[in-house]
Amino acid sequence: DTQWWQHNANRICCSQVEVLRYFGMKICLQVKNISPVIVGQMLLDEENYHSTFEYETCLVINKYFAYLSEDVQLQIIELLLTWKMNNQKKLIK
């Protein structure tokens, strides 16, 4: 948990650049002291549920969900339900 990471974590984890978000997720899975606020912001980004690293997104949810605020938890649940419904619609077509 370096000063560099504290300064850049949000920019990496919530970047528009998919590969930076991927690295942010990998870091979150390796490091113990990641801010729940940053993790929450990252998990509320809908792009992570439509990307090529859905698996890593689910791993981060599994690791940090209990540490997030109730409001953020509910928003993530809503995103997951929407994501699931959209995937089911694609299968039906």
C-alpha positions as CSV (number, residue, x, y, z in Angstrom):
1,D,0.0,0.0,0.0
2,T,2.4,2.6,-1.3
3,Q,1.9,6.3,-1.6
4,W,2.0,5.8,-5.4
5,W,-0.8,3.3,-5.2
6,Q,-2.9,5.5,-3.0
7,H,-2.5,8.3,-5.5
8,N,-3.2,6.3,-8.6
9,A,-5.6,3.4,-7.5
10,N,-8.7,5.2,-8.5
11,R,-7.3,6.2,-11.9
12,I,-6.3,2.6,-12.6
13,C,-9.3,0.8,-11.2
14,C,-11.9,3.1,-12.8
15,S,-10.0,3.9,-16.0
16,Q,-11.8,4.0,-19.4
17,V,-8.9,1.8,-20.7
18,E,-10.0,-1.8,-20.2
19,V,-6.5,-3.2,-19.6
20,L,-5.8,-0.7,-16.8
21,R,-9.1,-1.8,-15.1
22,Y,-8.0,-5.4,-15.5
23,F,-4.6,-4.7,-13.8
24,G,-6.5,-2.8,-11.1
25,M,-8.7,-5.9,-10.5
26,K,-5.6,-8.2,-10.4
27,I,-4.0,-5.9,-7.8
28,C,-7.2,-5.9,-5.7
29,L,-7.1,-9.7,-5.7
30,Q,-3.4,-9.7,-4.5
31,V,-3.4,-6.9,-2.0
32,K,-5.2,-6.9,1.3
33,N,-5.6,-3.3,2.2
34,I,-7.5,-1.9,-0.8
35,S,-10.0,0.9,0.0
36,P,-13.6,-0.4,-0.1
37,V,-14.5,2.9,-1.7
38,I,-12.2,2.3,-4.7
39,V,-13.4,-1.3,-5.0
40,G,-17.0,-0.1,-4.9
41,Q,-16.4,2.4,-7.6
42,M,-14.8,-0.2,-9.8
43,L,-17.5,-2.7,-9.2
44,L,-20.2,-0.1,-10.1
45,D,-18.7,0.4,-13.5
46,E,-21.1,-1.4,-15.9
47,E,-18.3,-1.9,-18.4
48,N,-16.7,-4.5,-16.1
49,Y,-19.8,-6.7,-16.6
50,H,-19.7,-6.5,-20.4
51,S,-15.9,-7.0,-20.7
52,T,-13.7,-9.9,-21.4
53,F,-12.8,-10.2,-17.7
54,E,-16.1,-10.9,-16.2
55,Y,-14.4,-13.7,-14.2
56,E,-12.0,-11.3,-12.5
57,T,-14.9,-9.0,-11.7
58,C,-16.7,-11.8,-10.0
59,L,-13.6,-12.7,-8.0
60,V,-13.3,-9.1,-6.8
61,I,-17.0,-9.2,-5.8
62,N,-16.5,-12.4,-3.9
63,K,-13.5,-11.0,-2.0
64,Y,-14.8,-7.6,-1.1
65,F,-18.6,-7.6,-1.2
66,A,-19.0,-8.0,2.6
67,Y,-16.8,-4.9,3.1
68,L,-18.8,-2.6,0.9
69,S,-21.5,-0.3,2.2
70,E,-25.1,-1.6,2.0
71,D,-25.9,1.0,-0.7
72,V,-23.1,-0.1,-2.9
73,Q,-24.0,-3.8,-2.3
74,L,-27.5,-3.2,-3.5
75,Q,-26.3,-1.3,-6.6
76,I,-24.0,-4.2,-7.4
77,I,-26.8,-6.7,-7.0
78,E,-28.9,-4.6,-9.4
79,L,-26.1,-4.5,-11.9
80,L,-25.7,-8.3,-11.7
81,L,-29.4,-8.9,-12.2
82,T,-29.5,-6.6,-15.2
83,W,-26.4,-8.3,-16.6
84,K,-28.0,-11.8,-16.1
85,M,-31.3,-10.7,-17.7
86,N,-29.5,-9.3,-20.7
87,N,-27.5,-12.5,-21.1
88,Q,-30.7,-14.6,-21.0
89,K,-32.3,-12.4,-23.6
90,K,-29.4,-13.0,-25.9
91,L,-29.7,-16.7,-25.5
92,I,-33.5,-16.6,-26.3
93,K,-32.9,-14.7,-29.6
